[in-house]
Amino acid sequence: MPVPLVAEPAPASQRARESSARRALRLAVKGALIAVALYLLWRYVDWARVWAALRAMSPAALLLALALASADRVLMGFKWRQLVRAAGGTLRLRDATNIYYQTCFTDLVLPNVVASEGLRVYLGRRFGVPLALLLGSMTIERMIAAAVAVMLAALGLLYLAAEVEPQMLHLFLEIIAAAVVAGLAVVLAVWWTPLHRMAGRALRDRIPPKFFALLKKISESLVAYRGQPGTLAINLLLAIAENLLQIVNFYVIGHGLGIELAVLPFFAAISVTALVRRLAMHVEGRGLGEGAAVVMFALLGVQKDAAVALTFAHYALWLLASVPGAVLLFRSGVRLRDLGGAATS
């Protein structure tokens, strides 16, 4: 009996079982992490002191933090719109900001990258942005944002190693090196044309022609950005401004809560935890990032109760600033099943 040269695809029932097993594993990991976080909060945090700190927050700091969070939504929309327009698409700043308000609200109540980015694809298609251009611009935006987050986190780790934990310098350098290697791998996957062609040859006969054509257009969209260094440089500066704005927002909230910490160590701690928070969105949601913030501030001498109050206040204020997104989301009439078909329509 001849042996087939190409492996037969797994039956649909087997693929369904494997998918269910992966979902169950992810849910188990999330459940375990959430359970550990809740236990630590219950066991080691004085909640009376946390609520006292929250009630004593300066009204001026609260209003300034809300204004900064709102400005961040506009800046995020402007940054993404710049990439869409550079690729030949049309997207008004008002519409881009509208979309970002909705995705930020989704990000806060459903802390999952797939949900918020799926919503952005769906809304972007509603506003007439071609799908390949939409996905290409989102990929480039994510890549640049990740590069800035890694850069700021690296600076934060180096500062903390020099000023707070000198014995951790070697470990921090290894973490930075690993992050740089991972970042270069992402850039290679996004922009190296031979890798795109190799993936195309591997996938051509394994996926529907319509989906293959979409992937080809996305590849062309991604590679086209290589020829626009000015656009990428401007977007990089906007991404740096956005990250700094978010760090300043955190600092204003901390100052309003009475946390006495110098500017540089505060910025270093938030830079590191911002990167952890981005990575946590791919694992269990928001808890891991908030826990990292508490640990980092504890290393800097901030009482754990004050650090917990800071993370709670930051989340609550960002949620409050995202209320317009909830209204817009309700008015848009988006349904969960709409998001599943957004990337293929």
Contacts in CASP RR format, 6 or more apart in sequence:
PFRMAT RR
TARGET T0000
AUTHOR 0000-0000-0000
METHOD contacts of the structure
MODEL  1
MPVPLVAEPAPASQRARESSARRALRLAVKGALIAVALYLLWRYVDWARV
WAALRAMSPAALLLALALASADRVLMGFKWRQLVRAAGGTLRLRDATNIY
YQTCFTDLVLPNVVASEGLRVYLGRRFGVPLALLLGSMTIERMIAAAVAV
MLAALGLLYLAAEVEPQMLHLFLEIIAAAVVAGLAVVLAVWWTPLHRMAG
RALRDRIPPKFFALLKKISESLVAYRGQPGTLAINLLLAIAENLLQIVNF
YVIGHGLGIELAVLPFFAAISVTALVRRLAMHVEGRGLGEGAAVVMFALL
GVQKDAAVALTFAHYALWLLASVPGAVLLFRSGVRLRDLGGAATS
9 206 0 8 1.000
10 18 0 8 1.000
29 283 0 8 1.000
29 284 0 8 1.000
30 283 0 8 1.000
30 284 0 8 1.000
30 285 0 8 1.000
31 284 0 8 1.000
33 283 0 8 1.000
33 284 0 8 1.000
33 287 0 8 1.000
33 288 0 8 1.000
34 284 0 8 1.000
34 287 0 8 1.000
37 287 0 8 1.000
37 288 0 8 1.000
37 291 0 8 1.000
41 308 0 8 1.000
44 304 0 8 1.000
45 304 0 8 1.000
45 305 0 8 1.000
45 308 0 8 1.000
46 305 0 8 1.000
49 303 0 8 1.000
49 305 0 8 1.000
49 306 0 8 1.000
49 309 0 8 1.000
50 305 0 8 1.000
50 308 0 8 1.000
50 309 0 8 1.000
50 312 0 8 1.000
53 257 0 8 1.000
53 258 0 8 1.000
53 305 0 8 1.000
53 306 0 8 1.000
53 309 0 8 1.000
54 257 0 8 1.000
54 309 0 8 1.000
54 312 0 8 1.000
54 313 0 8 1.000
56 257 0 8 1.000
56 258 0 8 1.000
57 253 0 8 1.000
57 256 0 8 1.000
57 257 0 8 1.000
57 313 0 8 1.000
58 255 0 8 1.000
58 256 0 8 1.000
61 252 0 8 1.000
61 253 0 8 1.000
61 254 0 8 1.000
61 255 0 8 1.000
61 256 0 8 1.000
61 257 0 8 1.000
62 256 0 8 1.000
62 317 0 8 1.000
64 252 0 8 1.000
65 249 0 8 1.000
65 252 0 8 1.000
65 253 0 8 1.000
65 317 0 8 1.000
66 317 0 8 1.000
66 320 0 8 1.000
66 321 0 8 1.000
68 245 0 8 1.000
68 248 0 8 1.000
68 249 0 8 1.000
68 252 0 8 1.000
69 249 0 8 1.000
69 317 0 8 1.000
69 318 0 8 1.000
69 321 0 8 1.000
69 322 0 8 1.000
70 321 0 8 1.000
71 245 0 8 1.000
72 242 0 8 1.000
72 245 0 8 1.000
72 246 0 8 1.000
72 249 0 8 1.000
73 97 0 8 1.000
73 100 0 8 1.000
73 101 0 8 1.000
73 104 0 8 1.000
73 321 0 8 1.000
73 322 0 8 1.000
74 93 0 8 1.000
74 97 0 8 1.000
75 238 0 8 1.000
75 241 0 8 1.000
75 242 0 8 1.000
75 245 0 8 1.000
76 97 0 8 1.000
76 100 0 8 1.000
76 104 0 8 1.000
76 242 0 8 1.000
77 93 0 8 1.000
77 96 0 8 1.000
77 97 0 8 1.000
77 99 0 8 1.000
77 100 0 8 1.000
78 93 0 8 1.000
78 96 0 8 1.000
78 97 0 8 1.000
78 238 0 8 1.000
79 141 0 8 1.000
79 235 0 8 1.000
79 238 0 8 1.000
79 239 0 8 1.000
79 242 0 8 1.000
80 91 0 8 1.000
80 96 0 8 1.000
80 100 0 8 1.000
80 137 0 8 1.000
80 138 0 8 1.000
80 141 0 8 1.000
81 91 0 8 1.000
81 92 0 8 1.000
81 93 0 8 1.000
81 96 0 8 1.000
82 231 0 8 1.000
82 234 0 8 1.000
82 235 0 8 1.000
82 238 0 8 1.000
83 137 0 8 1.000
83 140 0 8 1.000
83 141 0 8 1.000
83 225 0 8 1.000
83 231 0 8 1.000
83 235 0 8 1.000
84 90 0 8 1.000
84 91 0 8 1.000
84 96 0 8 1.000
84 129 0 8 1.000
84 133 0 8 1.000
84 134 0 8 1.000
84 137 0 8 1.000
85 91 0 8 1.000
86 225 0 8 1.000
86 228 0 8 1.000
86 231 0 8 1.000
87 133 0 8 1.000
87 136 0 8 1.000
87 137 0 8 1.000
87 221 0 8 1.000
87 224 0 8 1.000
87 225 0 8 1.000
88 133 0 8 1.000
89 129 0 8 1.000
89 130 0 8 1.000
89 133 0 8 1.000
90 128 0 8 1.000
90 129 0 8 1.000
91 124 0 8 1.000
91 127 0 8 1.000
91 129 0 8 1.000
92 127 0 8 1.000
95 127 0 8 1.000
98 123 0 8 1.000
98 328 0 8 1.000
99 120 0 8 1.000
99 123 0 8 1.000
99 124 0 8 1.000
99 127 0 8 1.000
100 120 0 8 1.000
101 322 0 8 1.000
101 324 0 8 1.000
101 325 0 8 1.000
101 328 0 8 1.000
102 119 0 8 1.000
102 123 0 8 1.000
102 325 0 8 1.000
102 328 0 8 1.000
102 329 0 8 1.000
102 332 0 8 1.000
102 334 0 8 1.000
103 116 0 8 1.000
103 117 0 8 1.000
103 119 0 8 1.000
103 120 0 8 1.000
103 123 0 8 1.000
104 116 0 8 1.000
104 318 0 8 1.000
104 322 0 8 1.000
104 325 0 8 1.000
105 319 0 8 1.000
105 322 0 8 1.000
105 323 0 8 1.000
105 325 0 8 1.000
105 326 0 8 1.000
105 329 0 8 1.000
106 115 0 8 1.000
106 116 0 8 1.000
106 119 0 8 1.000
106 329 0 8 1.000
107 115 0 8 1.000
107 116 0 8 1.000
107 281 0 8 1.000
108 315 0 8 1.000
108 318 0 8 1.000
108 319 0 8 1.000
108 322 0 8 1.000
109 319 0 8 1.000
110 116 0 8 1.000
111 281 0 8 1.000
111 285 0 8 1.000
111 286 0 8 1.000
111 287 0 8 1.000
112 281 0 8 1.000
112 285 0 8 1.000
113 281 0 8 1.000
113 282 0 8 1.000
115 339 0 8 1.000
117 138 0 8 1.000
118 339 0 8 1.000
118 340 0 8 1.000
118 342 0 8 1.000
118 343 0 8 1.000
119 329 0 8 1.000
119 334 0 8 1.000
119 339 0 8 1.000
120 138 0 8 1.000
121 131 0 8 1.000
121 134 0 8 1.000
121 135 0 8 1.000
121 138 0 8 1.000
121 339 0 8 1.000
121 342 0 8 1.000
121 343 0 8 1.000
122 334 0 8 1.000
122 338 0 8 1.000
122 339 0 8 1.000
122 341 0 8 1.000
122 342 0 8 1.000
123 332 0 8 1.000
123 334 0 8 1.000
124 134 0 8 1.000
125 131 0 8 1.000
125 134 0 8 1.000
125 342 0 8 1.000
125 345 0 8 1.000
126 332 0 8 1.000
129 137 0 8 1.000
131 214 0 8 1.000
131 217 0 8 1.000
131 343 0 8 1.000
131 345 0 8 1.000
132 214 0 8 1.000
132 217 0 8 1.000
132 218 0 8 1.000
132 220 0 8 1.000
132 221 0 8 1.000
133 221 0 8 1.000
135 218 0 8 1.000
135 221 0 8 1.000
135 343 0 8 1.000
136 218 0 8 1.000
136 221 0 8 1.000
136 222 0 8 1.000
136 225 0 8 1.000
137 221 0 8 1.000
139 190 0 8 1.000
139 218 0 8 1.000
139 222 0 8 1.000
140 190 0 8 1.000
140 222 0 8 1.000
140 225 0 8 1.000
140 232 0 8 1.000
140 235 0 8 1.000
141 235 0 8 1.000
141 239 0 8 1.000
143 186 0 8 1.000
143 187 0 8 1.000
143 190 0 8 1.000
144 232 0 8 1.000
144 235 0 8 1.000
144 236 0 8 1.000
144 239 0 8 1.000
145 239 0 8 1.000
145 242 0 8 1.000
145 243 0 8 1.000
146 183 0 8 1.000
146 186 0 8 1.000
146 278 0 8 1.000
147 183 0 8 1.000
147 236 0 8 1.000
147 239 0 8 1.000
148 236 0 8 1.000
148 239 0 8 1.000
148 240 0 8 1.000
148 243 0 8 1.000
149 243 0 8 1.000
149 271 0 8 1.000
149 274 0 8 1.000
149 275 0 8 1.000
149 278 0 8 1.000
150 179 0 8 1.000
150 180 0 8 1.000
150 183 0 8 1.000
150 275 0 8 1.000
152 240 0 8 1.000
152 243 0 8 1.000
152 247 0 8 1.000
152 271 0 8 1.000
152 274 0 8 1.000
152 275 0 8 1.000
153 179 0 8 1.000
153 271 0 8 1.000
153 272 0 8 1.000
153 274 0 8 1.000
153 275 0 8 1.000
154 176 0 8 1.000
154 179 0 8 1.000
154 180 0 8 1.000
155 268 0 8 1.000
155 271 0 8 1.000
156 267 0 8 1.000
156 268 0 8 1.000
156 269 0 8 1.000
156 271 0 8 1.000
156 272 0 8 1.000
157 172 0 8 1.000
157 175 0 8 1.000
157 176 0 8 1.000
157 268 0 8 1.000
157 272 0 8 1.000
158 172 0 8 1.000
158 176 0 8 1.000
159 264 0 8 1.000
159 265 0 8 1.000
159 268 0 8 1.000
160 168 0 8 1.000
160 172 0 8 1.000
160 265 0 8 1.000
160 268 0 8 1.000
160 269 0 8 1.000
160 272 0 8 1.000
160 296 0 8 1.000
160 299 0 8 1.000
161 168 0 8 1.000
161 169 0 8 1.000
161 172 0 8 1.000
162 169 0 8 1.000
163 264 0 8 1.000
163 265 0 8 1.000
164 265 0 8 1.000
164 299 0 8 1.000
164 300 0 8 1.000
165 299 0 8 1.000
179 275 0 8 1.000
188 195 0 8 1.000
189 195 0 8 1.000
190 222 0 8 1.000
191 222 0 8 1.000
191 223 0 8 1.000
191 225 0 8 1.000
191 226 0 8 1.000
193 219 0 8 1.000
193 223 0 8 1.000
196 219 0 8 1.000
196 223 0 8 1.000
200 212 0 8 1.000
200 215 0 8 1.000
200 216 0 8 1.000
203 212 0 8 1.000
203 215 0 8 1.000
204 212 0 8 1.000
207 215 0 8 1.000
210 344 0 8 1.000
211 344 0 8 1.000
214 344 0 8 1.000
225 231 0 8 1.000
225 232 0 8 1.000
243 271 0 8 1.000
243 274 0 8 1.000
246 270 0 8 1.000
246 274 0 8 1.000
247 267 0 8 1.000
247 270 0 8 1.000
247 271 0 8 1.000
247 274 0 8 1.000
249 314 0 8 1.000
250 266 0 8 1.000
250 270 0 8 1.000
250 310 0 8 1.000
250 314 0 8 1.000
251 263 0 8 1.000
251 266 0 8 1.000
251 267 0 8 1.000
251 270 0 8 1.000
253 310 0 8 1.000
253 313 0 8 1.000
253 314 0 8 1.000
253 317 0 8 1.000
254 261 0 8 1.000
254 266 0 8 1.000
254 310 0 8 1.000
254 313 0 8 1.000
257 306 0 8 1.000
257 309 0 8 1.000
257 310 0 8 1.000
257 313 0 8 1.000
258 306 0 8 1.000
259 297 0 8 1.000
259 302 0 8 1.000
259 306 0 8 1.000
259 310 0 8 1.000
261 297 0 8 1.000
261 300 0 8 1.000
261 302 0 8 1.000
265 300 0 8 1.000
266 300 0 8 1.000
269 293 0 8 1.000
269 296 0 8 1.000
269 297 0 8 1.000
269 299 0 8 1.000
269 300 0 8 1.000
270 293 0 8 1.000
272 292 0 8 1.000
272 296 0 8 1.000
273 289 0 8 1.000
273 291 0 8 1.000
273 292 0 8 1.000
273 293 0 8 1.000
273 296 0 8 1.000
276 288 0 8 1.000
276 289 0 8 1.000
276 292 0 8 1.000
277 286 0 8 1.000
277 288 0 8 1.000
277 289 0 8 1.000
277 290 0 8 1.000
277 292 0 8 1.000
277 293 0 8 1.000
279 288 0 8 1.000
280 286 0 8 1.000
280 287 0 8 1.000
280 288 0 8 1.000
280 289 0 8 1.000
280 292 0 8 1.000
286 315 0 8 1.000
290 311 0 8 1.000
290 315 0 8 1.000
291 311 0 8 1.000
293 307 0 8 1.000
293 310 0 8 1.000
293 311 0 8 1.000
294 304 0 8 1.000
294 307 0 8 1.000
294 308 0 8 1.000
294 311 0 8 1.000
297 306 0 8 1.000
297 307 0 8 1.000
297 310 0 8 1.000
298 304 0 8 1.000
298 307 0 8 1.000
302 310 0 8 1.000
END
